[in-house]
């Protein structure tokens, strides 16, 4: 099993995928209620929330943990403070979940540029949704806020991208995701 996570300022979009790339579950974990707008030093609250959500301290069944990493791309794109908060959150999640995974489990932290290029979030989420099967869509929880559903779809896309591009996975699990999903717009003929 693969666990893919899209960290956001409001919480975590999560997706479980099997080794063939089928979404088994998609859900959103809201940030802890103890969150204060000016302080992101609330790692204890996040750890408690993750412990509850994943039933820790039992060993997790995931062989791969894929979390979208963050980086600064220059001026005008995102506030540096938000990117630092997301990086901090990625570290907390990695520490919380990574210690309960099997020794042979792998962690991968792709940047947004690595897995989706420069495609805007709304466009990539529509493409991901359009390529999911009906059964996969039924396995994704419907959160109360539409933006949170986009975070779940992004987690599904990160997981499917990882399966396609990871050379250590079994060849039959890599199903031509990059070609099939056409992340880059193709020129009109």
C-alpha positions, 0 to 999 in steps of 0.5 A, a space after each residue: 500500500 502507498 500513502 500519499 499526502 498533500 499538506 495544506 494550511 487547513 489540513 492534510 489531503 490523504 489517499 491510500 493506493 494499492 500497488 496497481 494504482 487504484 485509490 482505496 481510500 481518500 480523506 481529509 484530516 483537519 488541522 488541530 483545533 488548538 491551532 493559533 493563527 500566529 503560531 505553528 509550534 503545535 507539533 504535540 497537537 498534530 502528533 496526537 491527531 495523527 496518532 488518533 487518525 492512524 491508530 498509532 503506535 501500531 505498525 502501519 501497512 504502507 510500504 511507501 509514504 509520498 508527501 508533497 514537499 514545498 520550496 520557494 519559487 521566487 517572488 509573487 507565487 506564495 507567501 514565504 511564511 506559508 511555505 515554511 509552515 507547510 514545510 514544518 507540517 511535512 516534517 511533523 507528518 514524516 516524523 509521526 508516520 515514518 517511525 511506525 512504518 516497516 524498515 523497508 518502507 520508502 519515503 519520497 517527498 516530490 516538489 510540486 514541479 516534479 509531479 505536476 509541472 507548472 499546471 495550476 492546482 485547479 486544472 490538475 485536480 480536474 484532470 485527476 478527477 476525470 481519470 478516476 474510475 467510478 469505484 475510486 470516486 466512491 471511495 473518496 470521502 466528501 469533506 464539508 469544504 470543496 477546497 478540501 476535496 481538491 486536497 484529497 484529489 491532489 493526494 490521489 494524483 501524487 500517489 498515481 504519479 509516484 507509482 508511474 515514475 518509481 523504477 523500484 516498483 513492479 513493472 505491472 503497477 506502472 500503467 502509463 500514468 503520465 501519458 494517460 493523464 496528459 499532465 502537459 497540454 498537447 498541441 492541437 493538430 
